[in-house]
Amino acid sequence: MANAKPQTPLGLFDTDGLIAEEDLAIRDTVRRFVGDKIKPHLADWYESASIPARDLAKELGSLGVLGMHLDGYGCAGTTSTAYGLACMELEAGDSGLRSLVSVQGSLAMFAIWKHGSEEQKQEWLPRMAAGEAIGCFGLTEPDFGSDPAGMRTRARKDGSDWVLNGTKMWITNGSVADVAVVWAQTDDRIRGFVVPTDSHGFSAPEITRKMSLRASVTSELVLDNVRLPESAMLPGAAGLSGPLSCLNEARFGIVFGALGAARDCLETAIAYTQERLIFNKSLAAYQVTQIKLADMTLELGKGMLLALQLARLKDEGVLRPEQVSLGKLNNVREAIAIARECRTLLGAAGITLEYPIMRHANNLESVLTYEGTSEVHQLVIGQALTGQSAFR
Ligand SMILES: Cc1cc2nc3c(=O)[nH]c(=O)nc-3n(C[C@H](O)[C@H](O)[C@H](O)COP(=O)(O)OP(=O)(O)OC[C@H]3O[C@@H](n4cnc5c(N)ncnc54)[C@H](O)[C@@H]3O)c2cc1C
């Protein structure tokens, strides 16, 4: 059979036909930004484990992706589909870049947008949308990750003030943040607090020696008698449903984002195998290679169809948390499997930073763990199917 013109993995599924023109235009803008401004620097940022977070935040703010799916307060008010597609393009660059945007928009900004007072919204959201202020979201503690209800960070009332004490761990953007949304146990229930990071008693030492998400800032948050006015509490969030509502937003972004990393791996592997001659023949021309590429393409396309269905439900306002779990569990799990399989196709070259594959694979280890581990999402789905909680 004559050689046909190669198609792209997602081109085979014609998924663009399921997406509105305006959303495709946003996707293409973000793709160009990542290709021109981000990809040339990623290997260096990853190797040196340092990113120009402040400059990046401003550029991302100008691009309009910070809190893009929120309405008002300088946010773009796009569809959830457009937000998902933007996450996909950002993570096709690096999961660290998408993490910066997810934490800013879906965790810190969303918490204030959804649960904050009008005063808190006016103070923080326009600057955060513009990338002039960076936010972080402190839920996890050293001993409480999957089980945040056990958190030890406490907020006690002292007159009309709140006084916060405790330690948060693994907090994205922590050391570069201007504002931290911190969740703490009160005498009543778990509450959220908007903490300016220049508050007396607040510090955010960076966590170093990471092997994953190196192009992302990860920190501890230490709250040592941090005194805040009464108005620092998020009035609309009482109990664990407050932080969980934010996590659901960020998880939705990951459903698409992980596919971006997988797509970048697959496209890199296809290009590499076309060029690489083995036993005098293109590696892409071997059946073993084509079976691998076909199987990975199927998983990528199935993940994309799942993501688009979840986005459709979210745009209709009917997306349920257990449905987000379906997407996060499947798409991150398949993305990491694709990254590992693509690495085999590159042989030794696959372990270097000359190609993005090992970087993506390492990043996806974090993505597999944060925003609910795979096991936690399996338990969410299991509970939805059986009506029985197996968490404890
Ligand atoms: C790079 C990075 C960035 C992060 N950024 C943030 C951030 O910005 N803000 C934030 O608050 N947190 C952040 N996190 C923390 C992240 O959300 C937690 O790591 C995650 O929730 C898991 O918690 P843990 O690491 O304590 O693991 P653990 O909860 O200790 O889990 C260990 C293992 O036990 C399993 N397990 C847990 N519960 C059960 C159960 N009921 N049954 C069976 N198995 C179970 C888990 O699936 C896992 O395999 C980040 C983490 C990383 C790695």
The ligand as an SDF file (V2000), in Angstrom:
LIG
                    3D

 53 58  0  0  0  0  0  0  0  0999 V2000
    4.3370   18.6500   43.7250 C   0  0  0  0  0  0  0  0  0  0  0  0
    3.1550   18.6870   44.6630 C   0  0  0  0  0  0  0  0  0  0  0  0
    2.4040   19.8560   44.7680 C   0  0  0  0  0  0  0  0  0  0  0  0
    1.3290   19.9210   45.6710 C   0  0  0  0  0  0  0  0  0  0  0  0
    0.6330   21.0990   45.8040 N   0  0  0  0  0  0  0  0  0  0  0  0
   -0.3110   21.2130   46.7860 C   0  0  0  0  0  0  0  0  0  0  0  0
   -0.9620   22.4620   47.0400 C   0  0  0  0  0  0  0  0  0  0  0  0
   -0.7500   23.4580   46.3400 O   0  0  0  0  0  0  0  0  0  0  0  0
   -1.8210   22.5510   48.0970 N   0  0  0  0  0  0  0  0  0  0  0  0
   -2.0920   21.4770   48.8960 C   0  0  0  0  0  0  0  0  0  0  0  0
   -2.8720   21.6320   49.8450 O   0  0  0  0  0  0  0  0  0  0  0  0
   -1.5070   20.2710   48.6740 N   0  0  0  0  0  0  0  0  0  0  0  0
   -0.6180   20.1190   47.6360 C   0  0  0  0  0  0  0  0  0  0  0  0
   -0.0030   18.9020   47.4150 N   0  0  0  0  0  0  0  0  0  0  0  0
   -0.2700   17.7910   48.3210 C   0  0  0  0  0  0  0  0  0  0  0  0
   -1.1070   16.6910   47.7180 C   0  0  0  0  0  0  0  0  0  0  0  0
   -2.4310   17.1090   47.5680 O   0  0  0  0  0  0  0  0  0  0  0  0
   -0.9600   15.4520   48.6180 C   0  0  0  0  0  0  0  0  0  0  0  0
    0.3490   14.9610   48.4150 O   0  0  0  0  0  0  0  0  0  0  0  0
   -1.9930   14.3810   48.3400 C   0  0  0  0  0  0  0  0  0  0  0  0
   -3.2630   14.7610   48.7950 O   0  0  0  0  0  0  0  0  0  0  0  0
   -1.6440   13.0240   49.0070 C   0  0  0  0  0  0  0  0  0  0  0  0
   -1.3410   13.2200   50.3390 O   0  0  0  0  0  0  0  0  0  0  0  0
    0.0240   12.5820   50.9460 P   0  0  0  0  0  0  0  0  0  0  0  0
    1.1440   12.9760   50.0580 O   0  0  0  0  0  0  0  0  0  0  0  0
    0.0610   12.9670   52.3730 O   0  0  0  0  0  0  0  0  0  0  0  0
   -0.1800   11.0340   50.7760 O   0  0  0  0  0  0  0  0  0  0  0  0
   -0.9630   10.0790   51.8220 P   0  0  0  0  0  0  0  0  0  0  0  0
   -2.3070   10.6590   52.0950 O   0  0  0  0  0  0  0  0  0  0  0  0
   -0.0620    9.7970   52.9760 O   0  0  0  0  0  0  0  0  0  0  0  0
   -1.1350    8.7750   50.9440 O   0  0  0  0  0  0  0  0  0  0  0  0
   -0.1500    7.7250   50.9020 C   0  0  0  0  0  0  0  0  0  0  0  0
   -0.7740    6.5500   50.1790 C   0  0  0  0  0  0  0  0  0  0  0  0
   -1.9170    6.0940   50.9210 O   0  0  0  0  0  0  0  0  0  0  0  0
   -3.0320    5.9500   50.0460 C   0  0  0  0  0  0  0  0  0  0  0  0
   -4.2810    6.1490   50.7420 N   0  0  0  0  0  0  0  0  0  0  0  0
   -4.7550    7.2820   51.2940 C   0  0  0  0  0  0  0  0  0  0  0  0
   -5.9740    7.0830   51.8390 N   0  0  0  0  0  0  0  0  0  0  0  0
   -6.2880    5.7780   51.6020 C   0  0  0  0  0  0  0  0  0  0  0  0
   -7.4090    4.9520   51.9110 C   0  0  0  0  0  0  0  0  0  0  0  0
   -8.4860    5.4520   52.5520 N   0  0  0  0  0  0  0  0  0  0  0  0
   -7.3730    3.6650   51.5250 N   0  0  0  0  0  0  0  0  0  0  0  0
   -6.2990    3.1550   50.8780 C   0  0  0  0  0  0  0  0  0  0  0  0
   -5.2160    3.8880   50.5550 N   0  0  0  0  0  0  0  0  0  0  0  0
   -5.2210    5.1690   50.9200 C   0  0  0  0  0  0  0  0  0  0  0  0
   -2.7800    7.0160   48.9910 C   0  0  0  0  0  0  0  0  0  0  0  0
   -3.5380    6.7620   47.8160 O   0  0  0  0  0  0  0  0  0  0  0  0
   -1.2810    6.8970   48.7830 C   0  0  0  0  0  0  0  0  0  0  0  0
   -1.0190    5.8530   47.8980 O   0  0  0  0  0  0  0  0  0  0  0  0
    1.0140   18.7900   46.4580 C   0  0  0  0  0  0  0  0  0  0  0  0
    1.7520   17.6120   46.3030 C   0  0  0  0  0  0  0  0  0  0  0  0
    2.7980   17.5490   45.4150 C   0  0  0  0  0  0  0  0  0  0  0  0
    3.5740   16.2780   45.2610 C   0  0  0  0  0  0  0  0  0  0  0  0
  1  2  1  0
  2  3  1  0
  2 52  2  0
  3  4  2  0
  4  5  1  0
  4 50  1  0
  5  6  2  0
  6  7  1  0
  6 13  1  0
  7  8  2  0
  7  9  1  0
  9 10  1  0
 10 11  2  0
 10 12  1  0
 12 13  2  0
 13 14  1  0
 14 15  1  0
 14 50  1  0
 15 16  1  0
 16 17  1  0
 16 18  1  0
 18 19  1  0
 18 20  1  0
 20 21  1  0
 20 22  1  0
 22 23  1  0
 23 24  1  0
 24 25  2  0
 24 26  1  0
 24 27  1  0
 27 28  1  0
 28 29  2  0
 28 30  1  0
 28 31  1  0
 31 32  1  0
 32 33  1  0
 33 34  1  0
 33 48  1  0
 34 35  1  0
 35 36  1  0
 35 46  1  0
 36 37  1  0
 36 45  1  0
 37 38  2  0
 38 39  1  0
 39 40  1  0
 39 45  2  0
 40 41  1  0
 40 42  2  0
 42 43  1  0
 43 44  2  0
 44 45  1  0
 46 47  1  0
 46 48  1  0
 48 49  1  0
 50 51  2  0
 51 52  1  0
 52 53  1  0
M  END
$$$$
